[in-house]
Amino acid sequence: MHGTEIACYFDEYGPIYVYDDGPFRYMSFGSGGEQSRIELSRPEYPVYQYLQAMLLGLLYQPNPHQVLMLGLGGGSLIQALLNYSDNLTISVAELRPQVLAAAAKHFQLPVSDRLTITISDALEYLQQTIEPQDMIFTDLFTDAGMLHQQLQDEYLHHCYHLLNDQGVLVLNLWDEGDGFHPLANQQLTQIFGDNWLCCTVDSGNLIAFAFKDGKPESNPRALLNGAKKLEKKLGFPARALLNRLKEI
């Protein structure tokens, strides 16, 4: 890791470091790499390729009104989504109060009546939520890697039942660059049937998209106009990611 440490927080789960790195700022939970990164001059821009891939979920649900996010990090995804549309409301569950404190102080986390953040374990939050969601983003990582909670039966069942009929579940998984995740394949197929896709990214993450109401059309040509809209709204090369989408 590179950069200058500008802040450090501690809680029962470990440290939370904030670094400045030229035009960027990033969050780290220790020695395991970065958890979140923003470009200070345009915080709505999704710097990481895996975040750009997660935002491809908007190709399948282009006008979401209610979005649930499990895991906050520095809030990069929030910035992008609020910038994408004035019509969506985001609810966030974040386990660690100090992560929220760091995001609010150092990552330009928006203060908005369209954003509600609750300090809660993700599964407990799912168990207590009844409002149907157009999209659910789940991105649960620690310094040691992905939390396998997000592939457990109960967790995925709650996600499935909270989705509207046209709803999309977007999962950030870790496959170490294999392009395949056997447990995700098993668990998602069990709950969503074959109604899911994935997108490989260079960092070793694997982004999965699971659909409540059948698998949508996903050849790059059919998604081209939506990808152009994402590029115009958020500035990242969405069309370049279309060929990485694949069915399992």
C-alpha positions, -999 to +999 in steps of 0.1 A: +000+000+000+011+035-007+000+069+006+001+090+037-019+079+068-043+107+078-065+090+103-068+057+123-098+043+141-100+012+163-129-010+174-134-046+185-129-059+149-095-042+144-081-010+129-095+013+102-069+033+084-074+063+061-047+072+036-042+100+011-027+089-022-023+118-045-057+127-059-072+097-041-082+087-006-086+051+006-097+030+036-079-001+048-087-025+075-051-036+080-025-053+059-050-070+036-053-042+011-079-015+003-116-015+013-127+017-004-112+044-025-125+078-038-111+104-062-114+135-040-123+158-069-152+136-080-163+112-052-192+099-073-168+082-097-165+045-090-127+041-090-125+003-086-134-020-115-153-043-092-176-013-082-180-005-119-191-041-124-215-040-095-231-009-111-239-030-142-268-042-121-285-009-132-286-023-167-313-048-155-330-024-131-325+010-147-349+030-126-347+017-090-366+035-063-357+015-032-321+002-028-306-018+001-269-019+007-253-043+031-218-031+039-208+006+038-170+009+034-162+045+024-196+049+007-183+049-029-213+030-042-237+054-024-220+083-041-224+067-075-260+056-070-272+090-056-255+106-086-271+082-110-307+090-102-326+116-081-355+090-078-338+064-056-336+060-018-308+040-002-309+021+031-276+008+044-267-017+071-231-013+084-218-034+113-190-010+125-198+025+139-162+035+133-164+027+096-194+050+094-174+076+114-145+074+090-167+075+059-186+106+072-154+125+081-130+115+054-149+102+024-174+129+017-203+106+026-235+126+016-260+139+041-292+133+023-329+126+031-325+098+004-299+080+025-305+061+058-276+043+075-282+018+103-255+002+125-265-034+124-253-069+115-263-075+079-283-107+086-301-091+116-310-062+094-324-085+067-345-104+093-361-071+105-367-055+071-400-059+054-400-031+027-396-046-008-364-036-026-357-030-062-320-037-058-299-052-030-261-048-030-242-070-007-205-063-001-193-078+031-155-079+035-130-078+064-092-075+063-092-113+059-114-114+029-150-120+020-175-128+048-191-161+039-222-150+056-234-135+023-235-170+008-254-187+036-289-201+030-307-178+054-290-147+042-297-154+005-333-164+013-339-131+030-325-112+001-346-132-023-378-126-004-371-089+000-367-083-037-395-069-058-406-091-087-382-073-110-356-070-083-318-076-087-294-089-061-258-078-067-231-097-047-194-088-045-176-122-042-140-131-040-127-159-062-090-151-064-092-146-102-106-181-109-136-167-127-157-193-109-170-196-073-183-232-065-201-222-033-218-192-050-228-214-079-243-240-055-261-215-032-274-191-059-286-219-081-304-234-051-323-202-044-325-184-078-324-214-101-304-205-132-315-169-130-282-154-123-251-141-141-216-131-131-189-106-142-152-112-137-129-083-128-091-080-128-088-077-090-099-112-082-134-103-073-164-119-090-196-100-092-229-120-093-263-107-104-293-127-093-328-120-106-361-126-089-382-130-120-362-148-146-329-142-163-330-111-186-314-106-220-277-102-215-259-102-248-237-071-251-257-056-280-290-057-260-273-039-231-254-013-252-278+016-247-280+011-210-242+009-208-239+042-227-263+058-201-241+046-173-210+060-190-228+094-194-240+095-159-211+080-140-181+083-163-168+048-162-162+025-193-194+004-189-193-009-224-158-024-219-173-046-191-202-061-211-180-088-226-171-100-191-207-109-183-213-146-185-238-172-176-229-201-153 
